[in-house]
Amino acid sequence: MSGTMSIISMISYTYVERKIKRTQKVTIQHSKDMCLYTDNIQTENDCFYINSIFDISYKRVSKESGFLYLHTNQGMFAYTIHTDPAAFIAAYKDIKKKE
C-alpha cells in the first residue's frame, strides 16, 4: 500500500462484531488505526486516495464517541471514534490545500 511513506496523522476507530456461538450471542469490539499519508488514508480494509476524498467531517453522538465521516467518490464511510479528530482533520486539510 504505502510502503516506506511516513504517517502524517493517525486516529483510532472501533467497530463491533457480533457472532453467534452455539446458543450465545457474542459481541466483540475491535480497535484499529486510520492512518493519513501524503497521498492516501488507510484503514484496516480500505485505502482512500486523497484526490478521491472530498471532505472529512465529524459528528459527536455522546460524551465519549462520535462518527468520523470520509466523503469520497465511492460514497460516505463512517467510523466510530472516541477521541477528538481535530488534529487529524486539520492535517488532511493541509494536504488537500497543497494538492
C-alpha positions in Angstrom: 0.0 0.0 0.0 2.0 2.9 1.1 5.4 1.3 1.6 8.0 3.5 3.3 6.0 6.7 3.4 5.6 8.0 6.9 2.4 8.5 8.7 1.3 12.2 9.0 -1.5 11.7 11.4 -3.3 8.7 13.0 -6.6 8.2 14.8 -8.1 5.1 16.3 -11.6 3.9 15.3 -13.7 1.0 16.6 -16.1 -1.4 15.1 -18.4 -4.0 16.7 -18.5 -7.6 15.5 -21.5 -9.8 16.5 -21.3 -13.6 16.4 -23.5 -16.4 17.4 -21.5 -19.1 19.1 -23.6 -22.2 19.8 -26.6 -20.7 21.7 -24.9 -17.5 22.8 -24.6 -14.1 21.1 -21.1 -12.7 21.4 -20.2 -9.0 20.8 -16.6 -8.2 20.2 -15.3 -4.6 19.9 -12.3 -4.1 17.7 -10.0 -1.1 17.8 -8.0 -0.2 14.6 -5.9 2.8 13.4 -6.8 5.1 10.5 -3.5 6.4 9.0 -3.1 9.6 7.0 -0.3 9.7 4.5 0.6 12.4 1.9 -1.4 10.6 -0.8 -4.0 8.4 1.0 -5.9 7.4 4.1 -5.7 3.8 5.1 -8.0 1.8 7.4 -8.0 -1.9 8.2 -9.8 -2.8 5.0 -9.7 0.3 2.8 -7.3 2.7 1.1 -8.7 6.1 0.0 -6.5 8.2 -2.2 -6.5 11.9 -1.2 -7.8 13.0 -4.6 -10.8 10.8 -4.2 -11.8 12.3 -0.8 -14.0 15.4 -1.0 -14.2 16.1 2.7 -13.9 14.7 6.3 -16.4 15.7 8.9 -17.2 14.7 12.5 -20.4 14.4 14.4 -20.3 13.8 18.2 -23.0 11.3 19.3 -22.2 11.1 23.0 -19.7 12.4 25.6 -17.3 9.6 24.7 -17.8 9.0 21.0 -18.7 10.3 17.6 -18.6 9.5 13.9 -15.8 10.5 11.6 -17.1 10.6 8.0 -15.0 10.3 4.9 -16.9 11.8 2.0 -15.4 10.1 -1.1 -16.2 9.5 -4.8 -17.2 6.0 -3.7 -19.7 7.2 -1.2 -19.6 8.2 2.5 -17.8 6.0 5.0 -18.5 6.4 8.8 -16.0 5.4 11.5 -16.8 5.4 15.3 -14.1 7.3 17.2 -13.5 8.1 20.8 -11.0 10.9 20.6 -11.1 14.5 19.2 -10.4 14.3 15.5 -9.4 18.0 15.1 -5.7 17.3 14.5 -6.4 14.5 12.0 -8.9 16.7 10.1 -6.5 19.7 10.1 -3.7 17.5 8.8 -5.9 16.2 6.0 -7.0 19.8 5.0 -3.3 20.8 5.0 -2.5 18.1 2.4 -5.6 18.9 0.4 -4.6 22.6 0.2 -1.2 21.6 -1.3 -2.8 19.3 -3.9 
